[in-house]
Amino acid sequence: MKQPLSLSATLLMMFAMFLSTANAQSFHLVKDINTQTNSNPAGLNIILNYQNADQLTRMDGVAYFSADDGIHGSELWRTDGTAQGTRIVRDCWKGKASGNPSLITYCNNKIFFSGDDSLGKALWVSDGTSAGTKAIGRYEDLFPITVVGNEVYFVVSGSKIYRTDGTKQGTVLFYDYRAAHGSFATNFFSAKGKFYFVASHTDPVTGQYLSRVWTTDGTEAGTKVLSYDAYRPEQFNIAPDGQVYFTASTNDKTTRSLFVSDGTPEGTTRVTGTADLDIGYAPITFYAPENLIYFIARANQGSRMALYRYWRNSDMVSIVDSFSLQGGSSDISKIFQAGDSLYIVTSHRDTATDNNYYKFWVVQMAAGATRLIKSSSHISYMSYINGMLYFTASDDAHGEELWKTDGTSSGTTLVKDINPGPLSSMAGQRTSFTPVGNKIVFAATNTSGNELWCTDGTEAGTVLLKDINKSASGDANIFHLTPAGSKMYFAARNAAQDSPQWYSSDGSSEGTVVVPGYSPELFQWYSSAVTKENDIYFTGQQDSTATRGIFTLNTITNNFRFILNSDSIGEYPGRPIDGGDLVYFTTAQRYPGPESLWRTDGTTEGLSRIRQGDNEVGRGDDIAFAGDYLFFQNRDKNFASSIWRTDGTASGTFSIISDSTYPDAYYYNLVPFKNKAFFAGSDSKGKNIFYSNGTISGTKRLAGSYGHPRKLTVAGDYIFFTASNINGDIELWVTDGTSTNIKRVKDIRPGIITSNPQPLIALGNTLFFCANDLYRGVFELWKTDGTYEGTVMVKAELPLSTSYPPANSANSSQVVVAAGKIYLILKNQLWVSDGTDTGTHKVDDPLLNDMSRLTHIAAKGNSLWLIGSSYRYGNELFTGEMSTTPLPLYTFTGNGAFDNPANWLEGQVPPVDILNGMEVRLQPVNGRCILTQPLNIKGGKLTIAKDARLVVPGYLRIQ
């Protein structure tokens, strides 16, 4: 038996900063990293009726849109193209709450839109004044709003079709498609005073259940199918004479045909001149002077797409251009009519770089002549205004910005680099370009945020129209919370950065700074960082060279260092894996694909490739470090699953599964327990739990009358997991690691309906979980000690019962154990529980009460760190100290950082001062304790178990 070594001394650690000691009811913003303010103008331009001409949300020379000024939330605004004439119309939802106006539509001298107030969602109508803006009916799930003559048609819940003249009395439900036919309607538009839509129903003659075109005159009797010959209709457009053209499938051919309709069943027919073509999924356009139709099609299946034109008078068709398209690597991505010209965007793939690029073409519709006017990495948002086509395009020098063209190469120019340099002003905008007077109004982003701009088509005349929001700041998009040393490290964006950067924080605004030089890779969204003593290992890329690889960040010097330049070997870097004294990671020539396994001890000499890339190393909970080995899930090149182990050498890396021939085998959910790796799996004998000591002969099955085990979680001396019985009822089970003691804990929801326990959270010897019982039908918080009697609901009628339990993953952790309690996010509020009814409650804090969303929670020492969104600050990082009561004994049982609650029994991290009558006992399992916070022994006791390792970074003084 190991004898403990007892020390009684004063340990003084010298650190640059101490964490703040505010109580648990005083959370604060760590730092407003993204101070940019955005009003996010939207809804300036809505294209209706599938026509190419822009149907703009304008009335009497005024454009209407939604915007957020940082005071009223997102509400209805108007502009006449001047700063003085740009103002809010009405604060529909009073105060900072957002009315979120959408579907803004002009009809008969009125503005219609969908929006919220304190009573819920409604259809609103406005004459442009605050007093004249009113809700005329309460409708959830309203979409879309369509102009039909002097009325507006709208659809609720995809089924109920209404028409309105803008008054409550004149709003009528005239057809419920779901009630009549059992399905929903889509693809709404209007032409020549009729309302069209697409919906599925059963053909009364053939019995086929297919989608077809319907039309209505606003009455139940006048709602009918246009054609039973055309099904799965798409690509609707209206000719200048009001006829509707669309593509559809038919019973007599496998390709898509072109149809035309005058709005009556007898006037809906197939266009015979295009019968031999397969019509593509791109807009159909018209050239009225020559009675021409332009469309995208291919001659037959397997051939490449091309632009065709069709003469309506003579029923003739001819090819215009194929735009140098090369098979499946390129395509026609956009088609847009502007006056007498047609603008085409084609996408191509550079086989050398494997990147897409785009070509911009113009077609003179009368002659059918084409020419190339520009190449770009991105082209979007085309609008034809005052004889000029405005669009957004991207290049390396300017990012995505506003351009214009007159249809010639020389006349295709950048209007203005609104966000100077390679940063983009137009990327991700939710509005197009709208003419107001002699100006064009649009949304763009620069150092003022996402705001309203206008242009007269010149660089000098392109200016910020109004900085609407000067109050509420933007989102920093925090991720990769990584405690290390005395600080918290994380990735975030500020207003000046296009890519995320590493930050370090001591919990104060002044102590939250950028760590310059390298950025975490966004495409490695699953890539969590690994901390070893003073180093953070992560997947990233060097800012100056964009070189990818595995890096370390030293938390003492704030210096970065390459562990492996994966670009130099032509492979993508994978995520780092904590393997005790070593760090493991993967590389691959492509994703998804075979991965190679590497190891490093942080030195150049200690870096080696353990196994070449014919396998795929497991991810997430499919990795565990137990005993002296790293266990991981592996799939070979044929996707056969197995469990492997490694000791860091090539010879010590092999499969421990003896039954390797079963083609449908699958293993997952590895956890360390009693110096062994336990995992769930499915092989030729069934779905069970397995355990292994790292050898083939020592890998065995836990037999029992259970199936489909998942969510293996260690709590004290037991492994808890969810599993099903013979009836398929999924409930909570428990085992001590032997087949003789494995049982269902409790049938929380009696019968064959599952209670679906999740997530499983260990707090010392107690397991907390959420479950859906028979009586409430919603998830509630439960706890168990592994016995039937000890499995109880923590709080009856939890006020924030939810239909979905909190998430618990590396990417979205909404539950954490700290200071002897569990903290969890329920419906965007922070709750705490000590396992008792009175100790389970919402954390009442002024800052948290103002949160609109909480997404992630982490603990470091006795502080909580939250990623959340508030109206004032946007998505940022917040922190607060938890109030604690001193305990007589604190026991370190994990491996790694001293201030990580997961390493301490019941998450109880000791305070800085260990006073008389208090003891800190260090007995790490398969590892070491790294002293990452100040520790003063003032009359108390520090007990270090035999063979345990205490690592003390920095300065140590014993008195």
N, C-alpha and C positions, 0 to 999 in steps of 0.2 A: 504494500500500500504506500502511495506517495505521501510523504510527510510535508506539511506546509512550512514554509520559511516565513517567520513573523518579523516584521520590521516596524519600529516605531520611530519616526523621524519627521522632519519638516522638509517637504519637497517644494522648492520654489522654482517655477518655470517662468522665464523671462520672455514675454511675447510683446509684439509691437502694439497690439490692440486687444481689448477685452470686449466681449459681446455685451450689449446693453442689458439691463436688468429690470426692464419694465414688467409689470404684472401681466397676467394672461388676458386682462380686459383692455389692453392698450396696444393694439396692432398699429403699425405705421407703414407707409410707403417706403420701401428701401431707397428707391431713386426713380424719378420720372425720366426713364431712359429715352423714350421717344417723346419729345416735347412738341413735336409737330402737331398743329391743329388742323383738322379736316372737317369740312362741311359736307363732303361727299354728295355733290349735286347729282340728281338722278331723275330720269323721266322726262328730260327735255324733249325727246324725240321718240315717238311711237309709230312704228310702221303698221298700218292696218290694211285689211282687205287683200293682203298678199300682193299689192301693187308695188311697182318700183318707185313711183312718186312718193316722197315723204309726206305722210299725214302728220303734221306737226301739232303739238299741244299748244296752240296759240289762239288768242282771241283779241281782236282789235289791236294788233301789233304788239301784243304782250305774250311772252312765253311763260309757261307754268312748269314748275319742277319741285322736287322734294329736296330739302337741305337741312342740315343740323348746324345751328349757330352756337352750340355749346351752352345755351341757356334754356331753349324750349324743346330740345330733342329734335328728331327728324319730323318736319312739318311741311305744309304746302307754302311755296314761295312763288313770286312772280318777278319778271324783269322786263324792262323796255329797252335794254341794252345800255343803260346808264347806271352808275353807282347809286344815284339818288332814286332812281326808279326800280331798284332791286330791294324788295322787302318781303317780309312774311305776310301771308294772306290771313291765316288764322292758326292759333295754337289749339288744335283740335283736342289734344290730350293735355290739359293744363299742367304747367310746370315742366320739369326736366324729362318727364316720360315722353316717349315718341309716339306720334300718331301714325308714322310710317306710311304716308300716302303712296299709292302705287296705282298702276293702270290708268294714269292721268290721260283723259280723253276729252276732246272738244266735240260738242254737238249742239247745233241750234242756239248759239250764243250762250252756252253754259259749259262749265268744266265739270266732268264727272270723274270720281276717283274712289278707290277703296282705301279705307283708313280706320284707325283705332281711336277710341277715347276710353274713358274710365268704365264705360258700360260694355265695351267689347268692340268687335269689328262691325263696320257698317259701310253702306254705299252712300257717298256724299255727293252733293251738287253745289256748285259755287258760281256766282256771278262776278267773281274777282274781288269781292269785298269780304271783310270779316263777318259782318252782319248777314250777308247773303250766302254764307257757306254753312250748310246744314246737312245733317244725316237724314236720309229719307227712308231708311229701312235697315234692320239688323240682319246681316248675312255672313256666316262663316264660310270659309273656303270659296270665295267668289273669284271666278276667272272664266273667260275674260270679259272686258267691256267692249262692245262692238257697235259702231254706228250703222244704223239701217234707216235711211231717209232722215226724217226729223225725230226719230226715236233712238234710244239706246237699248240694245239687247245685252243681257248678262246671264251667266250660268253659275249656279250654286251647286257645290259638291259634285261637279262634273255631270249633272243629270237634270236639275230643275232649271228650265229656260224661262226667263222673265223678259218683259219689255217695259220700258218706262219713258214718260215724257219729262221726267225731272221732278215730278210731284209724288207725294205719298199716294194720293188717290189714283194717279195715273200709272201706278206700278202694278203689273199683273203677271202672275204665274200662269202660263198658258200650256206648258207641256212638261211632264216629268218622264224623261226617257227611261230611267231605271225602273220606275213603277210599271211602265208599259212593256219593257223588253228585257229587264234584268241586267243591263250593262250601262256603261258610261259613254259620254260623248266627248269628242276632241276636235281639233282643227277647225276652229270657228272663223267665219269670215262672211262678208256681205257683198252682193252685186245686184244692181238694178232693183233695189228695194226689197230684196229677199235675203234671208239669213240662211247660211249653209253650215253644215257640220258633218263630221264623220262618226259613225257609231256601228257597233256590231249587233246583229240580230239573226234570227233563224229564217232562212228562205222558206216561205210557205209551200213552195213547189218541190225543191230539191232537199230541203231539210238541212242545208249547209249553214253553219254558224260562222259568218264572215263579216268584216267591216265594209261598209258601203257609204256613199254620199247621200246625205239627206238635205232637204230644204224645207223652209217654212215661211208662211206669210204672216205669222204671228198668231195663228189660231191652231187649235188642236186638229181640226179637220184638214187644215192646209199644211200639215206636217207629214211628209212622205218621202219614200226612197226614190232617188232619181233613176238609178239603173241597177238591175240585178246582174248584168253582164260584167260590170267593173267592180272588183273588190280590192281591198288593201290600197285605197287611193292615197296619193301623195302629190306634192308639188303643184298646188293650186295657183292659178294666176288669172287675172281678168283682162280680156282684150279691150281695146278702146271702144268697141261697140257693145260692151257689157257681157259678151259670151265668156263662159268660164272654161279654161283649159286645165287639165290635170292628167297625171299618169296613174295607171292602175294595172293590176294583174287580171287575166281572163282565163277561162277554162280551156280555151283552145290553143294556148301557147305558153311556154315557160318564161318568156321575157315580158317586160312591161311595155304597155301600149299607151299611146296618147289619145285622150278623149276630149270632146267638146260638148258643152251643155248650154242651153238657153234658159235653164231653170225649170224645165218641164221634163217629165219622163220620156215623152215621145221625141223631145229635142235633144236628148243625151245620147251621143253616138261615138263610135270609134273613128279616129281620123285615118282614113284608108291609106293615104300617101306615106304614112310612117309605119305601116304594119310590119315591115321587115326589120325594123330597128328595135334595139333594147334601150329604152329611154332611161337616162341616168337620174340620180337624185340631186338635181341642181335646178335653180329657178328657170322657168320658161319666160322669155321676154318677147316683146312685140315691137315692130317698126311699122307704124300706121301708114306712112305715105306709100309704101310698096305692099302693104297688107302681108308683111312677113312675120314669121315666128322663128325665133332662135332658141335652140335647146341643146343640151348635152346628151349624147347617145353613143352607142357602139353598134357596129354592123352585126355582131353576133356575140354570143357568150364566149369569153376568153380573149376577145380582141380589146384594144385599148380605147378609152373614151376620146371623143372628138366633138368639136362644135359643128352643128348642122343648122341649116335654115330651111324653112318650109313656106312655100307660097300658098296662102289660103285660097286664092282665086282659082289656081290651076291644079292644086293638089299635087305639086311637085316638091321633091326634097333633094338637097345636095349637101356635101360635106364642105365646110369652110376651112378648118385648120385642126390639126392634131397637136400643135404646140410642142413638138419634139418630145412627147411623153414616151417614157421607156417602161413599158410593162407595169408591174405592180409597185415599182419604186417611185412612181410619180403619179400625179392626179390633178384634175381641175378642182380647186378648192373653193373658189368664189367666182360669181358672175354677177355683174352689176350694170344696169343700163343708165346712161347719162346723156340725155338729149338724143342725138343721132348716132351716138357711139355706144359700144358695149365694152366694158372693162373686165378682163379675165385675170384671175390670179391662179397660177399653176404651182404646185409643190413638187420639188425634186429632192432626191437624196444624193449627197456627195459620197460615193463609195469609199473614197480615201479617208474621210473623217467620220463617216457614218452620221453626218448631221443633215438636217433638212435646210433647204433654202428655197426662195420663192422668186418667180418671175411675174412681172406685171405687163400685160398686153392690152392693146386697144384694137377694137374691130370697128371699121367704118361700116355701119349696118346696110347702107344703100348699096355699096359695092361689094361687101363681103371681104374687104381687104384687112389684113392684120399686120401689126408691127409690135415689136418689143420696145417698151419705154423705160423699164427699170428692173433691176434685180435687188433683192433684199432678204434679210433673214426673217422678216415678218411684215405682212401687209394686212390692214384691217380697217374697219370703220369708214366705209366710203359714203360720201354724201355729195350730191350734185347741186350746187348753189350758185346762182348768178353766172351761169356759163362756165363754171370752173368746178372740177372734181377735187374735193378735199378728202384726204385719207391719212391714215397713220402708217408709218413704215419704220423699220429699225435697222440701224447699222452700228458698227463697233464704235464709231466716233461720237454718236449722238444718242444712242439708245432709241427707244420708240418715241417718235415725235410727230408733229403735225406737218404734212406735206400737201402740195397741190399740183395739179397737172392740167394742161390744156389739150392733152392727147399726143404731145410730141415729147421726144427725149429731152430736147433743150428747154421745153416748157414745164418739165417736171422738177420741182425745186422744193427745198426745205423752207417752210414758212418762217419758223423760229425754233431755236433750241431752247425751249421753255425751261427745262431742267438741265442746265449746262453740263457738258461733258457726256460720259457714257451712261449716266443715270437717265431713266425714262420719265417723261411726264404723262404719257398717254397709256401706259400699260395698265390693263385691268379696269379701265373706266367703264362706268355703267350708263353712259349717255353718248349720243352722237352729236352732230353739229346742227344747230338750229338757227335759221336766219331771223333776226329781229331788226327791223329797219334796214339800214345799209351795213349791218354788222352780222357776224356769225358768233353765236354763243355756244360754249362747250365747257366741259370739266377737264382740268389738268392738275398735275401735281408738281410742285417745286418746294423750295424752302418755306413757303407760306402754307404748305399742306395741300390737300386735295380741295380745290376751290373753283369758283366760276371765273372763266376767262372769256374774252371776246377778241375778234380779229376782223380787220378789213381786207385781209389777204396779203398784207405787207408785214415785214418784220417789225418795223416801228409801230405799226398799228395793232400789234398783237400784245395785249396787256391784261393784267389781272383786273377783272371787272369789279369784284368786291371780295374782300377777305371776310367771309360771312362768319366763320368760327374763329374766335380769338380766345376761347375759354378752355374747352375740353380737349385734352391732348390725345395723341394717337397711340397705337399698340406697339409694344416692344417685342411681342411674340417670344416670350421666355421659354426655353427648353433646356434639357440636360442639367438639372440641378445636381451639383456634385459637391458634397462637403469634403474639404481637404484642409489639413492644418487648422488654423484658427479662423478660417474664412469659408464662405460659400462661393463656389464657382458655378457659372451658368453661361449659356449662350443667349444672345439677344441682338435685336436690331435697334439702332437709333435712327433719327430722321435723316442723317447724312450718309447712312450705309445702305448699300444695295444687298449685301450679304451679311449673315450674322457674325458676331465677334464674341470672343471670350471676355467675360467680366469676372472680377473678383469683388467680394463684398464682406465687410465686417458687420453689416446690419445698419450702417449709417449712410446717408446720402454722400457725405464727403469721402467715405471709405469705400464707395462703389465705383470702380474705375475699369476702363478697358485694358485688357491685356493685349498689347498690339502684336501683329505679325501673322497670325494664323486664324483660320475660321473653321468651325465644324462643318462637315459636308451635309447639306440638306438632303441629298438623295439617300444618305444613311440615316433615315428617320428612326430606325430601330437601334441605332448605335449608341449605347450608353457608355459613359466614360468609366474607367477603372482607376482607383486610387491606390498607390503603393507608397507608403511612407510619405515622402515629400513630392512625389511625382503623380501627375494625372495622365493616363494613357488614353488617347482618343483617335478616332478616324477623322481626317480633315484634309485641307489643302493649303499650301503656302500662298498667301495673298499675292505676292509679287510675281510668281511664276506659274500659279495655278497647278502646282505639282501635288499629286495626291499621295497619301501614304498613312503610316502609323506614326504618331508624334507623342512626345511627352512634354508636359508643362511642369516645370519645377516651381512649386508654390513658395519657395524661399526667395529665389532669384527672379521669378517671373520670366524665365528664359524657356524657349521652345527648342526641341531637338528632334531630328529625324531618327526614328527607330528603323523604318524601312521605307524607301522610296519605291512604292509599288509601280509607279509609271515606268521606272527604269527596267522592270521585268515584264512590262506590258500587261499588268493585271490590276484589277480593282481591289481596294482594301476593304476588308470586312471589319466587324466590330471586335474590340478587345474583350477578353474573357479572363476573369479573376481565377487564377489557379494556385493559390497559396503563395509560395515564394516566387512563382513565375507568372508571367502574363502570356496568354495564348491569343492568337488572332488568325483570321483566314484571309486568303486572297483568291481571286478568280479571274479568268480571262473575260468573263461576261456574267451578267446576272439576268435570269437565274442560270446556274450552271455549276459544273464541278468545282469544288473549292479545295485549296491546299491548306494544311494546318501548320502554323508556325508557333515558335516559342521564343521568349526573350526574358532575360533577367535584368534588362535595362542597359546592358552593355553591348558594344559591337561584337565582342567575342561570344557573348551568350545568346546571339541571335542565330536560329537555324530553322530550316524547313523540315518538319517532322515527317510529313506525308505529302506526296505529290497529288495534284488535283484530279483524282478520280472519285472523290467522295464529296459529300455535302455535309458540313458540320452543323449540328443542331443549333436552334436559336431559342431565346426566351427561357422558359422553364425546362428546356431539354438539355441542360448542362448542370452538373453538380460536382463539387470538390469534396471528396470523402476519403478518409484515411490518408494514403499517400498518392492518390490518383485523381486525375480529372476524368470524369465520366461524361460522355456526350452522345447525343443521338447522331447517327450517321446514315446517309443514303448513298448507295453506290450509283454508278452511271445508269443503271437500269431502274433506279428509284426504289430498290429494295432497302427496307429499314433494318437497322441493327443498333445495338449499344456498344460503344467502344470505350476503351480506357487508355490513358497515357500517363507515363511518369516523366514526360519531357524528352524521352529518347525515341528514336525510330523503332528500335527493337522492342521497346516497352509500350508501343502503340498498336493495339489490335482489338478485334471484336471479342466480346465475352459471351455472345449468344451462340449456343451450340446448334440450335435449330435454325440454320441460315438458309435453308432451301425453300421455306414456305414463302410463296410469292406475295401474299397479302399481309405479311407481318408488318406491324407498326408499333413503335415504342416511343414513349413520351413522358413528360412530367417527372423529371429526375429530382430527388431531394436527398440530402445527406442525413443519416440517422444511425447513431450508435456505430460510427466508423465504417458504415456500409452505405452504398448507394441504393436507394429504393426507387422504383419507377413503375409506371403502368405500361401495359403492352397487350398486344393481340397477336397470337400465334396459332398454330394448327390445333392447339388444345383449348383455346378459348381466350377470353379477355380477363386478365388478372393483374395482380401486383407481383412484381419480382424484386429480388434484392441480390446484391453482389458484393463480394470482398475484393473484386478486381481480378479474379481468375475465372476461367471457364467452368471449372468444377465447383467453384463457390458461388455460382449464379443460379439461384433457385426461385421457384414459384411459391407464392402464398396461396394455398388452396382455400376455398371457401365457397359458400352459396351466394356469391355476388357477381355482378357483371358490369362492364363498362366503367371501371374506376377512373376518377378524374380528381383534379384539385388536391393532390397529396400535400398535406400541411403538417409540420411537426409542432406539437405543443406539449412541452414537458416530456414525459416518458411515452407518449403515444403519437401515432400518425393518424390523423383524421383525413377522410376523403369522402367524396360523393360516389355513389354506386347505385345500381338498380338490382331489384330482386327478380324473381322469375316472372312477375307480372309487369316488369318494366318501370316500376315506381322508383324514381330517383330520390334518395334520402341521404342522410349523413351516416357514415360508418366510421369505425375506429379499430385499430390494432396496436398491439405492443411490439409488432415486428415478427410475431410468430403465427403460424396457422392455427394453433390451438386457441388463440385469443383474438378472434376477429369477428365483429358483430355489427349489426345495425344499431346505432345509438338510440334512435327514436323515429317512429312514423309520425312526423309532424303534421302531415296532411293525409289523414287516413284514407285508404282506398288505393286506387290505381293512379290517381293524379299526383304528380310530383310536387314537392315543396321547393325544389330547385335551390338548395342552399348555396349561397355565394355572396361575396367572396369569403374565404376562410382566413381568419386573422388570429394569430396566436398572441396571447398576453400571458407570459409565464406558463402555468399549467392549465390555463383556461383558454378555450377557443371561442371566439366571437364569430358570428355569421349572420347574414340576412336570409330569411326564409319566408315563403308564401304559404300561410296556413289556411285551413279550411274555412275559418270563421270570418276573416277579414278580406281574403282574396287579394291582399297586397303584401309587399315585403315589409317585414318588421325586423328589429334587431333582437337576436337570441344569443345565448351563451351556453356552454356545456363543459363539464369536467370529465366527460366520457361515459357517464352513467345516465340511465333513463331518468332518474329522479333529479339529477343535476342539470338536465337540459331544459331550460326555461326561457320564456320571453323576458328580455331585460326590462322592457317598459311596456305595460299594457296601453294600447291605443297611443302609440308613438305619434305625436302631433304631425310629424312630417313623414307619414307613411308614403311610400312611393311604389310605383309600378315597376321600377327598375332599381336594382341595388347599386351602391357605389362601385365604380370600377377600381380594379387593383392590378395594374400592370406597369411595366417600366415606362410606358409612354403616357399613361394617364392614371397616376396613383391618387385615389380619393380616400384612402384609409391609411392611417399611420399609427404606430404604437409609440408612446412617449410618456415619460413621467408617471408610469404605472396606470395609464389610461389609454383608451383608443380615441382618436380624433377622426371624424369622417365627414365627408361632404354629402349633404342630402338636399336636393333641390336648390343647389347653389348657396347653401348656408352651412356654416361650420358648426358641427355638433361634437360633444364630448361625452364619454361614458366611462364610469369606473365599475360597471357591472351591476349597479343598483338602480332602482327606479328614480330616486331623488338625485342620484349622481349622473343621470342621463338627461342632458338639456342642450339647448342651443347656446353657443358662446355669444354672449351679448357684448358687442363691441361697436362703437359708433362707425368706425371705418368699414368693418365687415357688414354692417347693416346697410351700407350704401352700395354693396357689391351687386352687380347684375349677373355675374357669373363667376364661379370658382371651378377650376379645372384640375389643379394638381396641388398636392400637399407633401411636404418633406419635413423631417425633424433633424436637428443638429444640436446636441447637448439638450438643454431645456428650452430651446427656441423652436418655434414653428415657422416654416417658410411656405407661403402660399402664392401660387400663380392665379391671378384673378383679374376681372375687368370691373372697373368702376366708371361711372359716367364722366367723372372729372379727369381721370388719368388714363383711361383706356386699359389695355391688357398689359399689366406690369407685375412686378414682384413685391410682395408684402411680407412683413415678419413681425413676430411678437413673442414675448417670453411667457412661458407657462409657470403659473404659481405652483410651488412644490412644498411638501412637508418633509423635513429631514427624517431619514430612516436609520435604524441602528446598523443595517447591513446592506451593502451594495455589492452585487456579484457579477463580475465580467465573465461571460461564458462564450463569447463569440470569437471573432478573428478580425483584427484591424483597428480602426479608429476608436479611441477612448470615448469620443463625444457622439458616437453613433448609437442611438437608443436600441437598435436592433441587436447590438452586441451585449446588452445588459439584461439580466433577469427582470421580466415584466417592464422592460423599457425604462428602467429607473437609472438615469445617469447621475452620479454623485455631484454635489455642488463643489465649488472651488475649495472651500474650507472644510476640512474633516476635523470636527471638534471632538472633545472628550465624549466617549460612549458611542462613537461612530466607527465603522470598519469598512474598508474597501478591500474586497477579496478578488484577486485576479487569477482565474483558472481558465484561460482560453483553450478552446477545443481545436486541435490541429492547427495552431497558429500562434499569434502574438498579439500583444496589446500595445498600440502605438499611442503614446501620451500626446494628444492633440489639443489639450486645453490646460490652463494653469491648474495646479493641484497643490494645496497647502495642507500639510498634516499638522494640525494644531491640537495636539492632545489625543487625536484619534489614532487608528491603526491601519496600516497598509500590509496586507497579507498576500504574498506571491507564492503560488503553488510550485512545487518542485518541477523542474524542467520547463516551466513557463518562461516566456520571453517578454520583457518589458522594454520597448524601444522608446528612448527619450530624445526626440529632436530638439535642438537648441541647447539652452543652458540649464544645468542641474546643480542645485546647491543643497547640501544636507546639513542641518544644524542639530 
